[in-house]
Amino acid sequence: MTFADQVVAAFAARPGSPTTKTAESAQEVVASTASTQYTQYEYLAYYAYLANDPTQGDLAAARALALAPAKLRKQTQTALKSIKSQALAAATGATG
């Protein structure tokens, strides 16, 4: 586990809190060092949405889709849509 992984784990606990932005930044480092692993960009999208940063989340989601194996793209796209709606709802305090 890298230091960036540890930072993600330590600061990702509460959606919308200032520490979520730290987790997003650390996950960006993790994703960039594992640049061919689409799942790392899925995580980055998740943390960006939790930090209420939909633009960064959408960019990370697009990267995840581009890197996902062809046979997993539809599944990945569905998962990313769910991640976005759930994380943004949590970040903004919306109730479902």
Rosetta silent file (secondary structure, phi, psi, omega in degrees, C-alpha in Angstrom):
SEQUENCE: MTFADQVVAAFAARPGSPTTKTAESAQEVVASTASTQYTQYEYLAYYAYLANDPTQGDLAAARALALAPAKLRKQTQTALKSIKSQALAAATGATG
SCORE:     score description
SCORE:     0.000 S_00000001
   1 L     0.000  126.973 -179.922    0.000    0.000    0.000 S_00000001
   2 L   -80.590  168.101  176.388    1.443    3.335   -1.037 S_00000001
   3 H   -60.612  -41.021  178.870    1.323    6.500    1.013 S_00000001
   4 H   -61.737  -39.618  175.859   -1.295    7.905   -1.382 S_00000001
   5 H   -59.819  -41.869  179.873   -3.438    4.795   -0.797 S_00000001
   6 H   -65.623  -39.153  177.671   -3.158    5.381    2.944 S_00000001
   7 H   -64.029  -43.916  177.119   -4.185    9.028    2.556 S_00000001
   8 H   -56.123  -50.273 -177.986   -7.234    7.974    0.527 S_00000001
   9 H   -61.884  -37.905 -176.314   -8.228    5.497    3.216 S_00000001
  10 H   -75.454  -32.258 -171.671   -7.712    7.977    6.036 S_00000001
  11 H  -108.022    4.659 -174.579   -9.540   10.960    4.548 S_00000001
  12 L   -96.805   12.556 -169.680  -12.433    9.433    2.620 S_00000001
  13 L   -68.260  -41.672 -171.743  -14.734    8.751    5.548 S_00000001
  14 L  -118.950  119.065  177.885  -17.363   11.500    5.314 S_00000001
  15 L   -59.172  137.442  175.545  -18.998   12.671    2.086 S_00000001
  16 L    79.712   -6.246  179.357  -18.859   16.416    1.564 S_00000001
  17 L   -79.819  160.074  179.029  -16.367   17.045    4.365 S_00000001
  18 H   -58.421  -27.346 -179.395  -13.173   18.993    3.642 S_00000001
  19 H   -71.217  -21.319  178.521  -11.181   15.769    4.044 S_00000001
  20 H   -64.384  -34.680  176.867  -12.975   14.230    1.069 S_00000001
  21 H   -63.632  -36.995  176.324  -11.152   16.694   -1.183 S_00000001
  22 H   -64.166  -42.527  177.739   -7.873   15.386    0.269 S_00000001
  23 H   -62.520  -39.926  177.798   -8.958   11.833   -0.541 S_00000001
  24 H   -60.227  -46.953 -179.921   -9.805   12.942   -4.075 S_00000001
  25 H   -62.664  -41.685  178.887   -6.341   14.463   -4.532 S_00000001
  26 H   -66.151  -39.672  178.909   -4.622   11.370   -3.162 S_00000001
  27 H   -65.994  -30.189  175.908   -6.697    9.109   -5.411 S_00000001
  28 H   -62.313  -39.426  176.416   -5.621   11.244   -8.356 S_00000001
  29 H   -65.404  -45.499  179.460   -2.019   10.333   -7.496 S_00000001
  30 H   -59.382  -47.210 -178.664   -2.933    6.659   -7.181 S_00000001
  31 H   -62.711  -39.664 -178.036   -4.756    6.695  -10.523 S_00000001
  32 H   -69.508  -28.377  178.211   -1.904    8.438  -12.294 S_00000001
  33 H   -82.763  -18.662  176.756    0.614    5.873  -11.065 S_00000001
  34 L  -117.873   53.417 -166.242   -1.645    3.007  -12.142 S_00000001
  35 L   -63.207  -11.257  178.206   -2.634    4.756  -15.346 S_00000001
  36 L  -103.967    1.378 -179.120   -3.860    1.651  -17.159 S_00000001
  37 L   -95.802  104.077 -176.202   -6.131    0.408  -14.375 S_00000001
  38 H   -60.546  -29.874 -178.828   -9.609    1.663  -15.129 S_00000001
  39 H   -63.963  -31.602  177.909  -10.807    0.825  -11.617 S_00000001
  40 H   -65.530  -33.069  176.515   -8.483    3.450  -10.146 S_00000001
  41 H   -75.950  -28.697  172.098  -10.233    6.062  -12.291 S_00000001
  42 H   -62.569  -44.867  177.679  -13.605    4.739  -11.115 S_00000001
  43 H   -61.978  -41.892  179.033  -12.417    5.380   -7.557 S_00000001
  44 H   -61.267  -43.213  177.368  -11.201    8.829   -8.553 S_00000001
  45 H   -59.194  -45.405  179.705  -14.612    9.612  -10.040 S_00000001
  46 H   -57.802  -50.504 -178.636  -16.258    8.438   -6.825 S_00000001
  47 H   -67.450  -34.335  176.713  -14.084   10.605   -4.576 S_00000001
  48 H   -64.870  -44.628  177.921  -14.453   13.598   -6.883 S_00000001
  49 H   -63.351  -41.118  177.314  -18.234   13.289   -6.781 S_00000001
  50 H   -61.649  -33.672  178.893  -18.121   12.904   -2.973 S_00000001
  51 L   -81.722    7.157 -179.911  -16.036   16.080   -2.816 S_00000001
  52 L    60.361   43.457  178.250  -18.803   17.745   -4.853 S_00000001
  53 L  -122.482   73.063 -174.354  -16.475   18.160   -7.834 S_00000001
  54 H   -64.140  -29.355  178.893  -18.601   16.802  -10.692 S_00000001
  55 H   -63.554  -48.748  177.532  -16.330   18.138  -13.439 S_00000001
  56 H   -63.804  -38.782  178.194  -13.339   16.164  -12.128 S_00000001
  57 H   -61.545  -43.769  179.210  -15.628   13.200  -11.529 S_00000001
  58 H   -64.981  -38.396  177.576  -16.872   13.251  -15.103 S_00000001
  59 H   -64.829  -43.050  178.775  -13.306   13.449  -16.438 S_00000001
  60 H   -66.254  -38.964  178.260  -12.241   10.497  -14.296 S_00000001
  61 H   -63.086  -42.293  178.728  -15.345    8.540  -15.339 S_00000001
  62 H   -63.092  -39.066  178.244  -14.562    9.171  -19.008 S_00000001
  63 H   -66.511  -41.172  177.805  -11.004    7.960  -18.458 S_00000001
  64 H   -60.108  -43.719  179.187  -12.275    4.839  -16.674 S_00000001
  65 H   -64.432  -39.561 -179.725  -14.563    4.073  -19.615 S_00000001
  66 H   -65.544  -33.614 -177.856  -11.759    4.609  -22.104 S_00000001
  67 H   -89.064  -18.592 -177.327   -9.480    2.199  -20.210 S_00000001
  68 L   -64.257  142.899  175.265  -12.093   -0.446  -19.402 S_00000001
  69 L   -59.143  145.823 -176.058  -11.909   -3.642  -21.424 S_00000001
  70 H   -51.853  -40.763 -177.225  -14.467   -3.631  -24.246 S_00000001
  71 H   -70.883  -13.214 -179.612  -16.452   -6.462  -22.696 S_00000001
  72 H  -109.237    0.544 -174.301  -16.817   -4.484  -19.434 S_00000001
  73 H   -62.829  -44.872 -178.845  -17.625   -1.022  -20.797 S_00000001
  74 H   -63.813  -43.717  177.596  -21.411   -1.236  -20.521 S_00000001
  75 H   -62.237  -42.539  179.191  -21.163   -2.601  -16.978 S_00000001
  76 H   -64.387  -42.072  179.492  -18.614    0.085  -16.084 S_00000001
  77 H   -62.437  -42.765  177.870  -20.806    2.819  -17.537 S_00000001
  78 H   -62.636  -43.883  179.362  -23.794    1.618  -15.500 S_00000001
  79 H   -62.907  -41.588 -179.387  -21.672    1.488  -12.349 S_00000001
  80 H   -65.917  -36.915  176.779  -20.318    4.990  -12.946 S_00000001
  81 H   -63.355  -41.942  178.211  -23.827    6.427  -13.371 S_00000001
  82 H   -65.741  -44.771  177.769  -24.832    4.861  -10.074 S_00000001
  83 H   -56.868  -45.504 -177.372  -21.665    6.075   -8.364 S_00000001
  84 H   -62.404  -49.942 -176.606  -22.301    9.604   -9.605 S_00000001
  85 H   -65.628  -42.101 -179.701  -25.900    9.835   -8.455 S_00000001
  86 H   -68.366  -44.448 -177.663  -25.231    8.262   -5.051 S_00000001
  87 H   -68.335  -42.106  179.177  -22.049   10.195   -4.323 S_00000001
  88 H   -66.635  -36.395  176.410  -23.443   13.565   -5.403 S_00000001
  89 H   -63.475  -42.548  178.566  -26.558   12.958   -3.321 S_00000001
  90 H   -66.456  -40.312 -177.901  -24.383   12.152   -0.306 S_00000001
  91 H   -67.336  -33.607 -177.980  -22.111   15.141   -0.932 S_00000001
  92 H   -94.942   -1.574  177.731  -24.981   17.600   -1.140 S_00000001
  93 L    79.873   14.265  179.178  -26.872   16.061    1.767 S_00000001
  94 L   -69.933  149.430  175.453  -29.816   14.970   -0.362 S_00000001
  95 L  -111.694  149.638 -175.091  -31.983   12.196    0.935 S_00000001
  96 L  -112.422    0.000    0.000  -33.452    9.502   -1.201 S_00000001
